Amino acid sequence: MKLIMAYLPSDAFERARTQLADLGVLRLTVSEVRSTSALPAVTLRYRGASLETHLRAELRVECVAAERQAPAAVNVLRACAGRYGQVLVLDIEELHQSPVQEPKFASDPRLDPAMR
């Protein structure tokens, strides 16, 4: 198992999510982060004053993939990350996952979208 972490621009998330879902990587953790890189500073204006910042808004996407899924998932995230994005891959020794339980109301026919 591999833990894959990627820093993506916000507009690349949906493309990454759909391509990872096609690979079978369905569970993602997404955080809004600010990062700095070798890119030049951005000048912002706030209440008439100019502010220069090196921090840029990005998304940190984390997923766990099987050994056979990991290379394809890394390629998807590298393509979505673009020129300045980062993708990190870590080995996982053990994975402890809670069993998925169906909600008690899942069998209620009133909640079936086809019935509406």
Secondary structure, 3 states (H helix, E strand, C coil): CEEEEEEECHHHHHHHHHHHHHHCCCCEEEEEEEECCCCCCEEEEECCEEEEECCEEEEEEEEEECCCCHHHHHHHHHHHHCCCCEEEEEECCCCCCCCCCCCHHHHCHHHCHHHC
